């Protein structure tokens, strides 16, 4: 049995005598299977302990590149910083590039700059387009792992995706709207920030599929393309409502909910149901005041923990079995806003 530890260390870890461990390691006869298994387990435990000792204080510089409205970028930054103290035994040091909008060449230039100066990993929220996928492959070639967060770029060579299951989110939104609107025909307003964000696209595809199957009486009115920013989103909604179309419900996949409601109120419309994503400051206030009925929430801290763990595993600082999973979709109403989030945004 191959090992690199002193027999007395293995014996101490296994709770066995030195002579017994020596017989196991040298494959001698008259050793019970249970004893052999205990020695093997002790060696695995020592290997994990050795890994922890070797990585204590190891610094990992990670670059966080995010295209998103400031209200969501702030939540990502807060979530990651809250997790940093829990990344023992490594020390994770983030560098942030957070922009509300970025052109494809700007994202490509930012990622190539990271490749030139070096990094232990990149957390990336960007559009799923060929140019960005190609530069992710370039980072991989330089030995820099990329974890996509909240929206995926699957055919890029990224090592993992950390974020909610967007298909489940879209199907959940369709289920809730079907319950609340009932069997009557009605118009549902939908908005995405940009169709090239795969996460939002997956929500929309799943949402449409579920409505076609279970609620074909609901007609979709699409006001996408506002990048989740207030003024462009409001303009997009106003443009599709110019004919006086009556909106019974809203599913906002890309944010800008204050602007969406402002555009609806300008036409004296009050939807029966409004479903959005993410518990940022705006959405918590809208929930409290009853202006939106449900938020599809996922734990950003858990997602950022998962992203860090994937990078730590890539650098052999964490076993695969210890990598945290991504978060699940949680339906939040005005009655169950998590206390730790409500307290942050209390007036």
N, C-alpha and C positions, 0 to 999 in steps of 0.2 A: 504494500500500500504506500503510494508516494506521499511524502509529507516534508515539511521544512521546519518543523517545530521539535524542540527537545522532548524526549520521551517523558520526562518528569512534568513538563508543561501539559502534555496531552493527558497524562494520568491525573493531574490535578483538576483539569477541566472536566474529565469524564467521571471523576470520583472513583477511580480504580487504582489498583496497585501498579507500580512501575513494571514488575515482572509480567503481569497480565497484559499490559499494553505492549510490552516487547514481544510477547507471543503472538498477539494480533498482527502487529506490524510486520513480523517476519513470516507470517503465514503458517505458524506451527499448528499442530493438531491439538485436539482436546480443548477447543475454544467454543463456547456457546455462541449461537447466532446473535442472541440479544447483546452479548458483550461486544461482539464485532461491530454491531450496529451502533453501540454507544460510543465506541472509539471513532468511528467514521463521523458521527454527529459532532463529537468534540472537536475534531479537526476542522469541520465546517464552521463551528462557532469561533474557533481561534482565527480562522481566515477573515471572518467578518470583523472581529475585534481588531485585527491587524489593519484592515482597511480603514476603520474608523480612526485609529491612531495616526495612520499615514496621511489622512486627509484633514486632520485637525488644523484649522487656520489656513487651509488652502484657499486662495483668493480666485474667484471666477468673475471676470469682467463680462457682463452681458449687455448687449445693445437692444433697446426697446424701440422699435420703429412702428409708429401707429398713425394711420390716417383715420381720423374720427372727429366728430364735433368735440369741442373742449369739455363739455359736461361729461362725456363718456371717457375721454382721455384722462381727465382728472380722476375718475373712478378707477381706471386701470392703474394709474400711478400710485394712488392711495392703497389699493389692494396689494400690489407688489411690495411696497415699502413696509406694509404691516406684516408681511410674511418673512422678511429678510432675517429677522432675529431667530426664526425657527429653522433656518437652513443648516443647522449644525450637522456635521462638523465643518462644512465648508463656509466660506464667507463670500456671499454673492454681492457684487457691486454693480448696480445698473447705471447705464448712460441712456438718457431719454431723448428721442427725437419724436415729438408729438405735434402733428399738424392737422388742422381741420380739413384741408384739401391738399393733395399732392398729385402732380402729373406723373404719368408713368416714367418719363425721363428723370424726374426728381427722385423717385423711389429707387430707380436703377442706380443713379449717381450716389445716393446715400449708402446703398448696400455695397457698391464697389469701393467706396471710401472706407467702409468697415473692413472689407477684405484686405485693403492696403495696410491699414494701421494695426490690424489684428484684433481678435475677440475670441472669447471662449464660447460664445453663443449669441444668437439673435432671436428675439421674440418679435414676430412680424404680423401686423394687421394691415393687409394691402389687398388690392384687387387681383383677381385671378385672371391675369392676361399673360400671353406668351413671353413678353420681354421680362416681366418680373420673375416668372417661373425659371427662365434661363439664368438669371443672375443668382437665384437661390441655388441652382446647380453649381454655379461658379464658387459660391461660398463653401458648398460641400467639398468641392475639389481642393479648396484651401484648408480643409479640416475644421471649418467653422459650422457647427450644427445650427439649423434653423428650426424653430418651433413656431408654427402658425397659430395665432390666437384669435378666437371668436369668429373668424372666417377663414376658410381653408384654401390652400393652393395644392391640391393633392398630387398633381403630376409634375412635381418640382424637385423632388429629392429631399424635401423637408423630412426631419426625423420623426415628427409627431405633430398632432393637432391638439390644442388644449382649449376647450370651450364646450358650450352646450351642444346637444344634438339638435341642429336646426330643423331637421325633418320632423322630429317629434314636436318641436315648438309650433311649427305651422299646422300640424294635425290637431294639436291641442287647441289652438286658436279657432280652428274650424268647428271643433266639437262644442266649445263654449258659445260661439255665435249661433250655432244651430239650436242649442237649448234656449238661448235667450230670445231669439227672434221668432221661433215657432214655425209653423208650416206655411205662413203667408209669403207671397212674393215680396222681395225687398231689394234695395240697392245697398251694397257694401263698398265703402271707399277703402282702397288699399294703397299704401305708400312704401316704397323702398328708397333708400338714399341713392343707390347706384346698382344697376343690374350686374355689374362685374364683381361686386362683393359676393362671393359664393355663399356665405352664410345666409344672407338675405334672400338670395336666389333660391336656395334650398327651402327656406321657410315658405316662400311664395309658391313654389312648385307643389310642395306638400299640402299647403292650404288649398290651392285650386283643385288638386286631385280629390281631397276629402270633401270639398263642397260639391263637386260634380257627382260624386258617388252617393252622398248622404243628403245633400240639400241643394238639389238642382234648381230650386225656385229662387235662389239668391243670385243676383247679378252683380258682377264686380265692376267698379269704376276705378281705373288706375290713374293715380296722380304721382307716380314715381319720378325720381330724378332730381330731388332737391338737396341731395347730399346730407340730409339730416340737419341742415342749417335753416334758421328760422325764416328769413326773407325768401330764399329760393323755394322752400317748401310751401310757404303760404301762397306764393305766386302759382305754383303748380296746382294746388288745390283749387284756388279761385278759377284757374283756366278751365278745369274740367267741370266746374259747377255753374258756368256761365249760362247754361240753358235751363237753370232752375231745377236740375235733377235733385230729387229728394233722397237724402242719405239716412238709412236706418241704423247703420253700424259702421265702425271704423276698425281696421286692423293696420296698425302702424308698425312696420317692420324695421324702419330706419331712423326713427326719432323725429324731433321737431314737433312734438305733440302740442305745445302751446300755440305754435303757428297754425297747425291744422285746426284746432278749436277756434282760433280767432277767425280763420277764413269761413268756417261753418257758421259761426255766430253772426258774421257780417251778412249772411243770407238768412238769418233767423232760423237756423237749423240746430236741433239738439238731438244727436243720435241716441238711440236706446242703449247702445252698448259701444264702448270704446276699449279696445285691447291694445296695449303697447308692450314694449320690451325695456327692461333694465330699470333698477331703482336708483336713478340719479335724483338730484335735488328737485328738478322740475316735476318729475313723475310722482315723487312722494307727495309733493304739494297738491298735485292734481288728484291723486287718490284721496287725500285727506278731505278735500273739498267736494268730492263726489263727481268731479268732472270727467274722470275716467273710471271704469268699473273694474278693470283687472290689468295686472302687469305680469308678463311671463319673465320670471326672475331666475337668474343663475348666480351662484356664489362666485364672484370674481376672485376672491382670495383663494378659494380652492383651485380655480383654473390657473392662477399664477403660481400656486404651489406646484401644481402638476407640471407646468412649463419649466420651472426651476429643476424639478426632479428629473425631467427628461434630459436636460443638459448635464446634470450631475451624473446620471447614468452613462451618458455618452462618454464622459471623461473618466469612467470607471471609479467614481466616488460614491456610487450608490447602487445596490443590486436592483435588478429589474423588479423583484417582488416588492420593493419598497416605494416604487414610483406611484404617487397619488393619482387616482383617476380624476377625470374631469367632472364637473358638476352636472346635476340633473335639473330639469325644468321644474320650477315651482310656481304655482298660480298664487299671486298675492292680490288680495282685495283690500279695501279700506279697513277691514276687520283683523287682518293678520300681518300688518307691516312688521317685519322683524325689529325687535327693540333696539338692537345695536345700530340699525340704519335709521330708525325713527329719531333716535337721540342725536344723531349727527346733524339732522336737518330740522331740529325743533326750533320754532320761532322764539 
